[in-house]
Each structure stands twice: as structure tokens, then as C-alpha cells.
Amino acid sequence: MKRLVLLVLVIFVGCEMYDHDTMQDDYNSDIYSGKALYNPGLEFSSLEEIGEWIGDNISYCTVSGYVQNPQETIESGKGDCKACAVLFMNLAYFSFGVEPDLICVDTNDVYKSVVDGGCTDHAMVLVNGDMYEPQNGDIYYGSIGYSYSFSHVF
């Protein structure tokens, strides 16, 4: 229960709200692209374990208009949901050879996509159809607002 309350606070207090036009502007500006892969030498046995590690080692802080590289996030020990999602993708790639997508979702209505008028206020990671919360490794189900492929981000 404590994790759920903390997650809700992080999502509603710290994440930025984006509408369809803003997300399209971010996509076109390449805010999510050109990130450098970074192998920190960590080993994980599951994707959920990656999220748990991020939750234990990366402090949540809001970073507007910029998405950190994985190395910056690890070295600073802090980042927002976008930075944590990019870090999760990076660690999943080095641990399991998978190439996850970064997705943006509407936490107020997880079943309403941006195309259907929803907003996006949180970044998550999509692996084989499962949406992972990058800050604890929990799996969620719902509509995907925007999706940025692994090859777009890295």
C-alpha cells in the first residue's frame, strides 16, 4: 500500500501533463532521441528487478524540457519518469538483449489514448506488450499514448 501511495504521489505531483500537440512537438524535436547507451556492468534476473533497482537507487526529481542519458541518471542518482524510463530501456538492453519502447501514458485514464483525447503525464516502458513502471518494475495494462522505439531513443 505504501508503494501505491508513493507511486500516485510521484505521478500526480512530479510528472508533467502533455496534450497531443505538445507530444507531437516533442517527438518532432527529437527530445527523446540520440541517447547514448551506457553499460554500467549491472546484472539483473528480471525486468521487474530493473525497476526495483531504479526505485532503490534513483531519486525522483522533475526535469523539464530535457531527457537525461542513462549514464547521467546513474551518476546523479536522480531523474524524472522520462529519465527513469530511458534508464530502464538501457538496462533491459544490456541485461536481456531486448529493445523496449518508451511510451507515454495518461495516468488519469489509462484506457484513453492521446489520439482519443487523453493527455500524457507519465513515461513508462513497453516490452513484449507489457507496460513496465520504470521506478518499481510493476506491470500495468492500458492504452499507450505515444510510443518511441528503441532505435529512436538510442
Contacts in CASP RR format, 6 or more apart in sequence:
PFRMAT RR
TARGET T0000
AUTHOR 0000-0000-0000
METHOD contacts of the structure
MODEL  1
MKRLVLLVLVIFVGCEMYDHDTMQDDYNSDIYSGKALYNPGLEFSSLEEI
GEWIGDNISYCTVSGYVQNPQETIESGKGDCKACAVLFMNLAYFSFGVEP
DLICVDTNDVYKSVVDGGCTDHAMVLVNGDMYEPQNGDIYYGSIGYSYSF
SHVF
3 136 0 8 1.000
7 133 0 8 1.000
7 135 0 8 1.000
7 136 0 8 1.000
7 138 0 8 1.000
10 60 0 8 1.000
10 81 0 8 1.000
10 135 0 8 1.000
11 81 0 8 1.000
11 107 0 8 1.000
11 121 0 8 1.000
11 122 0 8 1.000
12 107 0 8 1.000
14 60 0 8 1.000
14 62 0 8 1.000
14 80 0 8 1.000
14 81 0 8 1.000
15 62 0 8 1.000
15 80 0 8 1.000
15 81 0 8 1.000
15 107 0 8 1.000
15 121 0 8 1.000
15 122 0 8 1.000
15 123 0 8 1.000
16 62 0 8 1.000
16 64 0 8 1.000
16 121 0 8 1.000
17 119 0 8 1.000
17 120 0 8 1.000
17 121 0 8 1.000
18 26 0 8 1.000
18 104 0 8 1.000
18 119 0 8 1.000
18 120 0 8 1.000
18 121 0 8 1.000
19 114 0 8 1.000
19 118 0 8 1.000
19 119 0 8 1.000
19 120 0 8 1.000
20 114 0 8 1.000
20 115 0 8 1.000
20 117 0 8 1.000
20 118 0 8 1.000
20 119 0 8 1.000
23 104 0 8 1.000
23 114 0 8 1.000
23 120 0 8 1.000
23 145 0 8 1.000
23 146 0 8 1.000
26 32 0 8 1.000
27 146 0 8 1.000
27 148 0 8 1.000
31 65 0 8 1.000
31 66 0 8 1.000
31 67 0 8 1.000
32 67 0 8 1.000
32 82 0 8 1.000
32 86 0 8 1.000
32 102 0 8 1.000
32 148 0 8 1.000
32 152 0 8 1.000
32 153 0 8 1.000
33 148 0 8 1.000
33 152 0 8 1.000
33 153 0 8 1.000
34 153 0 8 1.000
34 154 0 8 1.000
35 67 0 8 1.000
35 69 0 8 1.000
35 70 0 8 1.000
35 86 0 8 1.000
35 90 0 8 1.000
35 153 0 8 1.000
35 154 0 8 1.000
36 69 0 8 1.000
36 70 0 8 1.000
36 71 0 8 1.000
36 154 0 8 1.000
37 70 0 8 1.000
37 90 0 8 1.000
37 93 0 8 1.000
37 94 0 8 1.000
37 154 0 8 1.000
38 69 0 8 1.000
38 70 0 8 1.000
38 71 0 8 1.000
38 74 0 8 1.000
38 90 0 8 1.000
39 94 0 8 1.000
40 70 0 8 1.000
40 71 0 8 1.000
40 74 0 8 1.000
40 91 0 8 1.000
40 94 0 8 1.000
41 94 0 8 1.000
42 53 0 8 1.000
42 91 0 8 1.000
42 94 0 8 1.000
42 95 0 8 1.000
43 95 0 8 1.000
44 50 0 8 1.000
44 53 0 8 1.000
44 91 0 8 1.000
44 95 0 8 1.000
44 96 0 8 1.000
47 92 0 8 1.000
47 96 0 8 1.000
47 127 0 8 1.000
47 132 0 8 1.000
47 137 0 8 1.000
48 132 0 8 1.000
48 137 0 8 1.000
48 138 0 8 1.000
48 139 0 8 1.000
49 137 0 8 1.000
50 88 0 8 1.000
50 91 0 8 1.000
50 92 0 8 1.000
50 95 0 8 1.000
50 137 0 8 1.000
51 88 0 8 1.000
51 132 0 8 1.000
51 133 0 8 1.000
51 134 0 8 1.000
51 135 0 8 1.000
51 136 0 8 1.000
51 137 0 8 1.000
52 136 0 8 1.000
52 137 0 8 1.000
53 91 0 8 1.000
54 84 0 8 1.000
54 87 0 8 1.000
54 88 0 8 1.000
54 91 0 8 1.000
54 134 0 8 1.000
54 135 0 8 1.000
54 136 0 8 1.000
54 137 0 8 1.000
55 84 0 8 1.000
55 135 0 8 1.000
55 136 0 8 1.000
57 74 0 8 1.000
57 77 0 8 1.000
58 73 0 8 1.000
58 74 0 8 1.000
58 77 0 8 1.000
58 78 0 8 1.000
58 79 0 8 1.000
58 83 0 8 1.000
58 84 0 8 1.000
58 87 0 8 1.000
58 135 0 8 1.000
59 77 0 8 1.000
59 78 0 8 1.000
59 79 0 8 1.000
60 78 0 8 1.000
60 79 0 8 1.000
60 80 0 8 1.000
60 81 0 8 1.000
60 84 0 8 1.000
60 135 0 8 1.000
61 78 0 8 1.000
61 79 0 8 1.000
61 80 0 8 1.000
62 80 0 8 1.000
63 79 0 8 1.000
63 80 0 8 1.000
63 82 0 8 1.000
63 83 0 8 1.000
67 82 0 8 1.000
67 83 0 8 1.000
67 86 0 8 1.000
68 76 0 8 1.000
68 79 0 8 1.000
68 82 0 8 1.000
68 83 0 8 1.000
68 86 0 8 1.000
69 86 0 8 1.000
70 86 0 8 1.000
70 87 0 8 1.000
70 90 0 8 1.000
70 91 0 8 1.000
72 83 0 8 1.000
73 79 0 8 1.000
73 83 0 8 1.000
73 84 0 8 1.000
73 86 0 8 1.000
73 87 0 8 1.000
74 87 0 8 1.000
80 123 0 8 1.000
81 122 0 8 1.000
81 123 0 8 1.000
81 124 0 8 1.000
81 134 0 8 1.000
81 135 0 8 1.000
82 102 0 8 1.000
82 123 0 8 1.000
84 123 0 8 1.000
84 134 0 8 1.000
84 135 0 8 1.000
85 102 0 8 1.000
85 123 0 8 1.000
85 124 0 8 1.000
85 125 0 8 1.000
85 134 0 8 1.000
86 102 0 8 1.000
86 153 0 8 1.000
87 134 0 8 1.000
88 100 0 8 1.000
88 125 0 8 1.000
88 132 0 8 1.000
88 134 0 8 1.000
88 137 0 8 1.000
89 99 0 8 1.000
89 100 0 8 1.000
89 101 0 8 1.000
89 102 0 8 1.000
89 125 0 8 1.000
89 150 0 8 1.000
89 153 0 8 1.000
89 154 0 8 1.000
90 154 0 8 1.000
92 98 0 8 1.000
92 100 0 8 1.000
92 125 0 8 1.000
92 127 0 8 1.000
93 99 0 8 1.000
93 100 0 8 1.000
93 150 0 8 1.000
93 154 0 8 1.000
98 127 0 8 1.000
98 128 0 8 1.000
99 149 0 8 1.000
99 150 0 8 1.000
99 151 0 8 1.000
100 125 0 8 1.000
100 126 0 8 1.000
100 127 0 8 1.000
100 132 0 8 1.000
100 150 0 8 1.000
101 125 0 8 1.000
101 126 0 8 1.000
101 127 0 8 1.000
101 147 0 8 1.000
101 148 0 8 1.000
101 149 0 8 1.000
101 150 0 8 1.000
102 123 0 8 1.000
102 124 0 8 1.000
102 125 0 8 1.000
102 126 0 8 1.000
102 147 0 8 1.000
102 148 0 8 1.000
102 153 0 8 1.000
103 123 0 8 1.000
103 124 0 8 1.000
103 125 0 8 1.000
103 126 0 8 1.000
103 131 0 8 1.000
103 144 0 8 1.000
103 145 0 8 1.000
103 146 0 8 1.000
103 147 0 8 1.000
103 148 0 8 1.000
104 114 0 8 1.000
104 120 0 8 1.000
104 122 0 8 1.000
104 123 0 8 1.000
104 124 0 8 1.000
104 144 0 8 1.000
104 145 0 8 1.000
104 146 0 8 1.000
104 147 0 8 1.000
105 120 0 8 1.000
105 121 0 8 1.000
105 122 0 8 1.000
105 123 0 8 1.000
105 124 0 8 1.000
105 131 0 8 1.000
105 140 0 8 1.000
105 142 0 8 1.000
105 143 0 8 1.000
105 144 0 8 1.000
105 145 0 8 1.000
106 112 0 8 1.000
106 113 0 8 1.000
106 114 0 8 1.000
106 118 0 8 1.000
106 119 0 8 1.000
106 120 0 8 1.000
106 121 0 8 1.000
106 122 0 8 1.000
106 143 0 8 1.000
106 145 0 8 1.000
107 121 0 8 1.000
107 122 0 8 1.000
108 119 0 8 1.000
108 121 0 8 1.000
109 118 0 8 1.000
110 140 0 8 1.000
110 141 0 8 1.000
110 142 0 8 1.000
110 143 0 8 1.000
111 142 0 8 1.000
111 143 0 8 1.000
112 118 0 8 1.000
112 143 0 8 1.000
113 143 0 8 1.000
113 144 0 8 1.000
113 145 0 8 1.000
114 120 0 8 1.000
114 145 0 8 1.000
114 146 0 8 1.000
115 145 0 8 1.000
116 143 0 8 1.000
118 145 0 8 1.000
120 145 0 8 1.000
120 146 0 8 1.000
123 134 0 8 1.000
124 131 0 8 1.000
124 132 0 8 1.000
124 133 0 8 1.000
124 134 0 8 1.000
124 140 0 8 1.000
125 131 0 8 1.000
125 132 0 8 1.000
125 134 0 8 1.000
126 132 0 8 1.000
126 144 0 8 1.000
126 147 0 8 1.000
130 139 0 8 1.000
130 141 0 8 1.000
131 139 0 8 1.000
131 140 0 8 1.000
131 141 0 8 1.000
131 142 0 8 1.000
131 144 0 8 1.000
132 138 0 8 1.000
132 139 0 8 1.000
132 140 0 8 1.000
133 139 0 8 1.000
133 140 0 8 1.000
END
